[in-house]
Structures are given as C-alpha cells and as structure tokens.
Amino acid sequence: MSKPKLLVVEDDPGLCAQYRWAFPNCRVVVANDRKQAEALAKREQPDAVLLDLGLPPDAEGVSEGFATLESLRAATPNLPVVVASGQGQRENALRAVALGAYDFCEKPVDVAVLRTVIERALRLRELEEENQRLATAPKSSPIQGILTADEGMLKVCRTVERLAGVSVPVLLLGESGTGKEALARALHELGPRAGKSFVALNCAAIPETLLESELFGHEKGAFTGAVRQVAGRIETANGGTLFLDEIGEMPVALQAKLLRFLQDQVIERIGGRTPIRVDVRVVSATNQPLEEQAESGRFRGDLLYRLNAVTVRIPPLRERVGDALLLARFFLAKFAREHGRRLRGFDAAASEAIAAHRWPGNVRELENRVRRAALMSDGPLVGIGDLEIAPASMENEGEADLDLRSARLRAEREAIERALARSSGSLSAAARLLGISRPTLYSLLETHGLAAARQRAEGALAPADPDPV
C-alpha cells in the first residue's frame, strides 16, 4: 500500500526538516504559507494536515493560520487538520476545534505525542471513508445489475424475479432511461431460457421498410438486394427471448403480422411459403401510452392484449426515494477508478441538488452527468458546476400546491432528505442538522415513507453489481 500523504503547513525551515523525518510512515509535503497550502491540498489531496497558526504575513499572530484552517476545511470537509502552535492561549485551541480542527498541540511539540496524534487522525480518516462506503451501499436487490433501496423499485425487482419462471408475454412500461432492457434481460437470465439466445430489437431505430425483414427474415430473391436467405430476429431467438423495445413505434401494418405470430408461434419469411414454428418468449417495452394509442387507432388493441399478459410499471428515478444520490455515488466511484481520479464524493450543495433534480433522462442522464463530472472536477469533491445542474433551491421553485398541510409535509420531507444527503446517510448527524432527537427522526422517516433510509444507515449492506439502474 502507498504511504498516506501528510501536508505540513509551517514557515520555520528547521521545523519543516524535523517533521520530514518525524513521520517515516507518511509521505510529507510542505507548504510555507496559505497560498501554497491551498495549492498543494488541491493537487496532492493529502490524508491529513499539520498546521501552524503563525503563518506569514501574520507570523506573530493567528489570523493567517485560522484563515488557512477555514479554507482547507471548506475545500475538503472530511480532511483531519491537527493544529500545532506556539500561541498557546486556551481560546486559540477552542477556536481551532470549533472550526473543525481534529486536535491542537502546543509548541514546542513532543514528536512522539504528535506522531501518535497524526496516526490517530489518519486512522479516523480511513474509518470515516469506510463508514461512508457502508452507509451508501444498497440493500441487495433480487436482480443482478439493479442498484436500489427504494421500496417501489424493489417490488418491481421481486415481480420480475417471479415472472422469470413462466413464459408469458410481459410489457415493461417506463420512461426512457429507467432500465427497461436490464429488466428484460433479467426476465430471460433468471428463467429456464437462460441458456438460449436473448435477442433485442429497437423498433424505433429501424426504418419501416426494413423492420419486417429484421423481424421475420427473407428468402433469396424476395426483393431487390435479397441475394441470400436471411433468418429474422424471431427465428434467431428460437428457444429464447425476443425483446421488442419501443414497441409503440411499430407500424400499424406490421402489427397484424406480429399478432399472428404471437397467437400461433409460427412465422413465414418474406418471399417464403413454408411455415416455421418457433418457441419464443416475447418481452416488450415502451414509454408510450399504448392504451391511448389503441383508443385512437394508432396501435392495435388486440395486439396490446397479447403483449401485456402481465404489465410491469417501472418508476422514474425522481420517484425512487434516495436512489439518485445512491446511484450517483456508485457511478462516481466507478468512473474515478476507470479514469484514475482520486475523488472523495460530492459536496453538500451537489448532494442536495442531485436529490432535488427531476432527472428527466432518469438513470441514463444521471450516469452521463456523473461521468462528465468525474472527468472535469478540479478537486476531490464534485460540485454543482461539475454536474451542470441547478441548485436544490432553484429545482424546487414554481411549485403551485398552496395547500398548507401538503406544503408543510413536503417541506418536512425535503428537509429530511437534504439532511440525509448532507450527512451521507448518518442518522445521528441528520438528526443534529434537523435539531431533533433520533427517535423523532425515526418517527418522521416512517411517516414520510423513508424507512429504507434508516435500514441503509443501520445495516452493513451488500455491495452492488456493476452497471446498475
């Protein structure tokens, strides 16, 4: 393992040399003033800081030292800072701790004692990072690749798990980016057809003139350019699962032929006369209101009834309580590893904004924004500017519900969610931010249907599988 980094902020050359050999288990970097300390903290991302209060241009006072302390804590709130100063007034020690310093040592320092204090600060940082990872880990879902702690989404996962064992057509309804294809694959992989082919076709991505050939195949010479016999997607999926994405975009003329296949499990290639019997499970998905389209004649009602033997409605990300921040942290850790960035999470404003954002593109939009932020962030904490989303206060503007009771409940829930986001899921810290006791917070979590947040915070939870939705 690489040595932890210790940033020493000290203007005395003799002490700087002493500190270099006093901490053999650390990689020591030295700054002589506030400007250097801020630059090194941003570039080196140290694990702890040893700070002298008497820095130039106020080497005989404490103003510059306290300004440096506030600056370092503001940039990296979880960074432990040990203050060592010859200005030994008790009020300076109290003020340093009040501003977030981990500990205070009076000069001349006892090197053995200071070494112990620094080692404890580094261990604290390690434990806090581990606790944060545990607090943000999700409740394991029944489906590989699904990362969620929302009860509604967990119910969808359990439904998919039960449906996987029976070969009935399933219609997945949900907005773009909610994970419809991931759930379709789960229906295939958790069932008896897992050893066979899973064939996906996006009905909106293929021109109408080619879609019939893609589905049913064609014989040699069936049309201009048909120089050989080609099996269609339905035939390729024989024994397995056919996933028809964006089924609402299928042309009406082709819907009748698809209906016949669903009724008889028999197809004919374009230009062919020989019936081909197939055994295919059909899973379809759409973000279109098919019932309305059936009423207006844009989608066949009899086909809809064949496709939706069972309908599974997937909640959008904005309705999945706590999942936006949960997924954002997962994606940030993933992309930080992929791109070799040392990122420690989101700052408080970014966490609140993620929780408040409506996410019209759902998980796909969230993943893309976090990927960009992981590449563009200058410091260890990702901010709102890196994500390019509006602050939480702006996201909540314009709500027209003037009912006082509803407004009070909405404000109460939003305050709880922001406190949980700012405290990284710690119920004790959230209760302190809200100015209430833990039992009162427990009661409010139940009232607002946020019990899953309590379970995540209190349990050691399993890590997620890759590429979640």
N, C-alpha and C positions, 0 to 999 in steps of 0.2 A: 504494500500500500504506500502511496506517496505521503510525504510528511505534510501535516496541516500547516497553513500559512498564518504567520503572526505578523501583523502590521504594528511596528513601533513608531510612535509619533513623539519625537524627542529632539530638542535643539542642542543638547550637550554632546559633543563628539565622543568624550570619554565614556559617558553612559551608553551611547549607541554601540560602541565597541564592546562594552561589558555585556550588554543584552544579546549581542550576536553569539557569544559563546555560552551564555547562561541558559539557553534553550536549545540543547542539541537535538531534541525530538521535533523541532519545528523548523520550517523554512522562514527565516526572519527577513522582512523587507522594512526599510527605514524611510521615514519622511521627517523633514525638519520643520515644516510649518503646515498650516491648514490647507493651502492650495495643493501642496504635494500629497498630503494625506487623502484629500478627496480624489485626486487623480489616481493614486495607487489603489485606493479602495475600489474604484470603478474598474480598473484594469486587472488587478490581481485577485479581486474577490476573496479577501482573507477570511479565515475562520474565526479569528479573534483579534482584538486591538488592545495594545498597551499605550495609554495616552497620558502625556504630561500636560498639566493645565497651564504651565508657564511657557507659552509659545510666542515667538515674535509675531507682530511688533509689540506685544504686551508681555515680554518675558518676565517682568517682575509682578505681573498681576495674573488674573484668571479669566479675563473676558474672552481672549482668543481661544483658550483651551475649552471653555464651555461652548463657544460657537462651533468649534470643531466637533465636540461631542454631539451637539444637536444636529449638525449636518450629516455626520456618519449614521446616526440613528434614524434620521429621516430617510436617507437613501436605502438603508438596509435595516429594517426594524428588528430583525432577529439576530443581528450581529452583536455578540457579547463584547463590551468595552470595559476594560479594567483601567481605572484612573490611578496614576501614581504622581504625587505632587508634593513639593516642599512647602506649599502653602497649606499648612495642616489644620487650619481652622475647622471646627466641627461643622460649621454651616456649609463649608465647601463640600465636605463629604456627603452631607444630607442632600444638598442641591444636586450633586452628581448622580446619586442614586435615584433621586426624584426624576431626573431627566433620562433615566433608563440605563445608567451605568451598572454593570454586573457587580463590581466591587470597587473599593477605594483603599489604596495603600499609601501610607505616608513615607516620604523620603527622609533620611536615607533608607532604602528598602533592604530587607533581608532577602537575598537572592533565593534561598531555599523556600521561604514562605511565598515569595512572588511566583516561583516556579509552580508551586502547588496550586495557587490561585488560578494561574493561567491554564494548567492542566484541567482543573475543575470547570473552567469556563468553556474549554474545548469539548469536554465531555458533555456539558449541558447542551451545547450547540448540536452535538451528534444525537443526543436523546430527543431534543425538540424536533429535529428533522425526521427522526424515526417515528415519533408520535404523530407528526403531521401526515406521514405516509399512511399510517394505520387509520387515522381519522378520516382520510379521504378515500380509503379503499371501499369498494362497494359490497353490498350484500350479493352473494353469488346467485346468479340467475340460472334457470334451468337450461339455458341455451348458450353454447359457446359463441363468443364474439359479441354478446349483448352486455353492455355495462349500464346498470341502472340500479337505483334504490327507490324508485317511485312505485307505489303500490299498483297504480293503473298499468304501468308497463310490465311489472312482474306478473300481473294477471294475464296480460297478453302472452307472455312467455309460457306460462303454465298451460294456457289454451292451445298454443301451437304444439307443445310437447304432447298433449293428449291427442291432438288431431293427426300427429305424425304417423300413428299406427294404423290409421284407416284411410282407404284410398278414395275419399270423397273429394269432389272439387271444392276448393277454398278460394274465396275472394278476399284479398287484402285491400282495405281502404285506408288511405293516409296521404298526407301532404308529401310533396317532393322532399326527399332527404330524411325521411323518418325511419328508413331501414327496411323497406318492404322486401327487397331482394334478399337481405340477410335472413329474414324470417322465412321466406320461400325456400331458401337453401336448408334451413333448419327442419322444415317440414319433410324435405327429402332425406336429409342425413340422419335424422332420428327415427326413421321408419324402415320398413322391410325392403324398400327400394334403394337403400343407400349404396349398394354395390353396383347399381346401374347408372346410366347417364342422367345428369341434370342439364337440361338444355334450356337456355334463356333466349327470348326474342323480344325486343322492344318494338312494339307495333307502331310507335310514332317515329322511329328512326329509319324506317324502310319505306321507299316510295310505294304508293298504292299499286302501281303496275308490277312491282316485283314481290309484293308481300305474299300473294297467293303461291307463287313458286317457292318462296322461302318456307312456307308452312307445309305444302303438300308435295313439293318436288315436281319434276317434269321428266318426260321421256325425250329421247333424242329426236330432234326434228319437230318438236311440239310447236316451236315458234322460231322466228329468226334469231340466230345466235345460239340455239339449243343444240350444241354439237355433240353432246353426250347425255346419258341418263344421269340424273341427279336426285338423290333422296332428300326429302324435305325435313324440316326440324321435327315434325311429329314422328316421322318414321325413325329418325335418328334417336329419339327419346324412348323408343320401344322398350318396355320393361322398367322405365324410369319415370322421370318427372319433366313435364313441359311447363316452363314459367313464361306466361304471357304478360309482359309489363306494358303499362299504358294501354290496356285493353279497350278503354273508352275511345281511343283514336282509330280503332279498326273500321275500315269502310263498311257501310251497311251491306253492300253487295256480297262481301266476303263472309259476313256474319252468318248467312244462311248455310254456307258450306261448313263452317266451323260447328254450327249447331248439329248438323247431320253427323259429323264425326263424334261429337260428344254423346249423341244418342246411341250410335251403333258401334263406335270404336273401329270404324272401317274408313279407309281413305282411298282415293284414286289419284295418281299423279296426273298432272296436266298433260293432255295428249294420250293418256293411257286408258285402257278399258278393263284392266284387271283389278278387282277389289283387293286391298291389302289390309289384313286385320292386324291391329296393333293393340297393345296394352299400355296405356299411358295415363298417368295421373296428371291432371291439369290444375295448376295454381295460377291465378290471375291477380293482377294488381292495377289500381288506378287511383288518381287523385280527383277524378271527375265524379259528379253526382249522377250515377247511372240511372237511378230511379227517375230523376227529372228528364234525362235524355230519353228514357223509354217512353215516358208520357208524351214527349214532343215528337217521337218517331225517329230520333237520331240514333237510337240503339234498340235492338230487338228485345222486347220484353221476355219472349220465350228463351232467348239465349241468356239473358240475365238470370232467369230462374235456374238454368242449368249450371251457370258458373258459380252462383252463390248458395250452393247447398249449405255451406257454412260461411258466414261473413265475419272477418276479424277486423275491428277498427283500431288503428294504431294511433295513439295520442301524439299530437305535435310536441316538440321539445318544450314550448312555453307552458304546457300543462303538466309536465313531468317535474314534480317538486324536487328541487335540489340537484337535478341531473345536469343542468347546464354547467354549473361550476365543477361538478364531479367529472364530467367528460372533459371540460377544459383543462383541468389539472392532469388528467390522463394523457391527453394529446400533447400538452406542453412537455411532460416528462419524455414522451415518445420522440418528439421532434428534437428535443435537446440532445438526446442520445444519438439520434441519426446525424445531426449536424455538428456534433462536438461542442455544443454550447453549455456553459455552466449556469443554468437558470434555476432559481430557487422558488419560483411561483409567481403569483400575481399580487400587486399591491392592493391595499384596501379599496381604493376607488375602482380599480379594474374588476375586482371580485364582485363589488356591488353592481357594477354596470353589466357584467355577464349575467348575474341573477335577474336583473330587471329587463334586459333586452328581449324583444319579442321573437327573435330568431325566425324570420320568415322562410329562410332556407334550411331550417332545422339543423340536424347533426352535421350535414354536409357543409353548411355555411360556417358553423362553429369550428369544424376541423380546419377549413381553409383559412379562417381568420387567425387561429392559433398557430398554424404553420407559418403564416407570414410574420406574426409577432415573434415567434421563436427565432426567425432569421434576422429581424430588424431591430430587436431590443438592444439597447446600448448597455444596460446594467443587468444585475442579477434578478431584478424584479420587473415583470412585464406590466406596463401601464396602459391606460385607456388609449393614448396616442398610438401605441404599437398595434392595438386591436382594431383601431379605427371604428369605434362605436361610441354612441353618445353616453354621457354620464347618467347615472341612475335617476337623478332628479329630472333630467330632460325626458327620459324614457317614460316617466310617469305623468308628464304634463298632458292636459287635454282630456282627462277622464271626466265623463259627463254625468256620472252617477251622483246625484245630490242627496240621496237618502242618507241621513246622518248615521244610522246604525250600520248600514253597509259600509259607509266611508270609514267609520271608526274601526270596524273589523278588518277592512282592507289595509288601513294604515298600521294596525296592530300586527297583522301577518307580515307585511312588508318590513316592519322594524325587526321582527324576529328573524326573518330570512337574511336581512342585511347583517344583523349581529352574528348569526351563524357563519355567514360568509367571511366577515372580518376576523372572526376568531378561529377560522379553519376548522369548524365543527366542534370546538371545545364548548361544552355546555356551561362549565364554570365561568369561562371567560365571557361567553354570550350573556349569561345572567348578570355579570358585573356591568357589561356595557348597557344593558337594559335597565339596570338599577332595581332588579328584583331578585328573589331567592331562587335557588334551584328547584324546589318543589313547585313554586309558582310557574316557573318556566316549563316544567313537565306538564302541568295542567294546560298551559297555553298551547303547547305542542299537540296535545290530544285534541283540544278544541278546534284547532285550525288544520287538523289532518296532517300534521308534520311529525307523526310518531316515528317515521322511518329515520328522521334526522337523529332522534335520540338513540335508536338502535345502532346507527352507524358510529356514533360517538362513543357508545359504551362497550361495543364489542370489538374483538380482534377479528377483522373481516378478511375474506379471501381475496387475493389479487385478481384482476380482471384478465380475460383472454384478450389477444390482440384484435385491433380493428373493430372496436365496439360501436354500437349505435344507441 
